[in-house]
Amino acid sequence: MSTSIEKTGTENKSQTFFQHNLSLVDVILRYAVLMIIVIIGGALGSIPIMLLGMPFFWTAIMGWCPVFYALGINHHTAKNGMS
């Protein structure tokens, strides 16, 4: 009993849409920027400034940047330590 799963064009597009496009260096730099923004916001006692670090956190955690995707930039390679 074998079951075959057919992939449609929409599934393929969604997989390419959220494929990693950040290198390990990009992720580390985003975490550094995140920490700087959060520390400055914490020192000033400003939660809105601290929240400016959230996009850096989400892009670093996902390994995917929508700006890089829109510009067609892809720094991700299998040899840079990220899968």
N, C-alpha and C positions, 0 to 999 in steps of 0.2 A: 504494500500500500504506500504509494508515494504521492506527495502533494507538490505541485509546482506553484510557485508564486510569481505572478507576472508583475513586472515593474512598469508603471505608467510614466509618462513624461513629467507629471507633476511631482512624483516622488523623487525623480532624478534631479529636478531643479531645486527642490528643498534641500537635498543632500549637498549639492554644490553651493547653495546659498549659505549654509552654516558650516562649511568646511573651515578648518583652521587656516588663518592667513597671517598669524603672528609668529615670529621666531621666539626662541627662549630669551634672547636679549630684549626684544620688544616687551615681553611680559615682565621681565625684571625691571625695566625702565618705568613701566606703568605702575608697578607696585611702589617704586621709589617716589614717583610723582604723587601717588595716592597718599603715602605716608607724610610727605612734605605738606600737602594741602591739609590733611587732617591735623597735623601738629600745629600748623599756623592757625587753623580754625579753633583748635582747642585752647591755644595760648590767648587768643582774642576772645574766647568764650562765645563764639558764633557758630551755631549749628548750621545755618545756611551755607557758610563757607566750608564747613566740614562735609556737607552733602554734595559739594562740587566734586569731591573725590569719588563718588559712586560710579560715574561712567568709566573711570579708570579701573575700578575694582571689577566691574562686570565684564569689561573687554578682556582684562587680564585673566580672569577666572575661566572665561569661555575660550580664550585663544583666538577670538574672532573679533574683528573691528569692522563696523558697518562703513566707516569712512574709507578704510582700505578696500573694502569690497566695491564701493561705488567708484573708486578711482582705478580699480583693476590691479591693485598692488597685492602681491602675495610673497611674504618673506618666509613662509613655512616650508621647511623641508624635513624629510624623515630623519636626516642625520643630525639635526640640531638638538635632539634630546626630547622633543615633544612627540607624542603619538597622534 
